[in-house]
Amino acid sequence: MKSFLQKCWRFTKRLVIWFFVLSIASTILFRFVPVPVTPLMLERCLEQLFDSKKNVKLEKDWVSFEAMSAAVKLAVIAAEDQNFEEHFGFDLEAIQKAQKYNEKHKGKRIKGASTISQQTAKNVYLWPSRSWIRKGFEVYFTFLIEVFWSKERILEVYLNVIEMGDGIYGVEAASQEFFHKPASKLSVREAALIAAVLPNPRKWSVARPTSYIQRRQGRIVRAMSKLPAVDL
């Protein structure tokens, strides 16, 4: 029994060491290399593969930070994380506000407080589910990308891998699909419309915006006018 426990301990220790080595190495690598595919992309492809009514669709086109319009950068910050440039991965003020809101509105839709950094870590490294284990990994990978990546790189990766529609990932693919133009040419209202559907791009559509999405688009445009230009 003692020998078995010792073997288990050695195996666990090696596993943990390799996890830290590979996670840190991949984070450093992705500081310079485009992320080829994400767990969410693979899951969506599998869902489509097993759905006889759908063809497998995976549209993505990595573009550099400079090849994105200033409007779309500002739009996602205005919509998703207005303190993005100031925090170190976690917006404590937003977390406290979300906790108070959720306590006050129990039984209703839970309000989250994930930053762009957290969403980037989740999209690049983790499976799409809700659990405390996954949340712990999210905290760890958020810390890693804040340490090894610049804010510009975090936003660049986020805008290249985020799901923006059925089988559509990244701002370039979304811009081409919905507006038939490159992401560098997106206007303020077009960028705000893309940002408006990000909380749930499978429920809401840029091509067919509901009245709620149109109102949200207007709020994002107003928020953009009050924020300083992105300076990363």
LINQUI-V425053 format. One line per field, one symbol per residue. phi: phi as a letter, one per 40 degrees, with the letter a starting at -180 (. if undefined). burial: + if it has 9 or more other C-alpha atoms within 8 Angstrom, else -. Layout:
# LINQUI-V425053
phi: ???
burial: ???
This chain:
# LINQUI-V425053
phi: .ccccccccccccccccccccccccccccccbbdccabdcdcccccdcccbccbccbabaacbcdccbcccccccccccbacbdcccbgbccccccccccccccbcgcdcccacccccccdcccbbccabacccccccccccdcccccbccccccccdccbccbicgbbgccccccccbfacccbccccccccccccddacccbbccbccccccccdcccccccccccdcbb
burial: -----------------------+--++-++---+--+++++-++--++-------++-++------++++++++++++-+--+----+++---+--+--++-----------++++++++++++++------++-+++-++++++-++-+++++++++++++++-++++++++++-----++--+++--++++++++--+--+++--+---++-+++-++-++--------
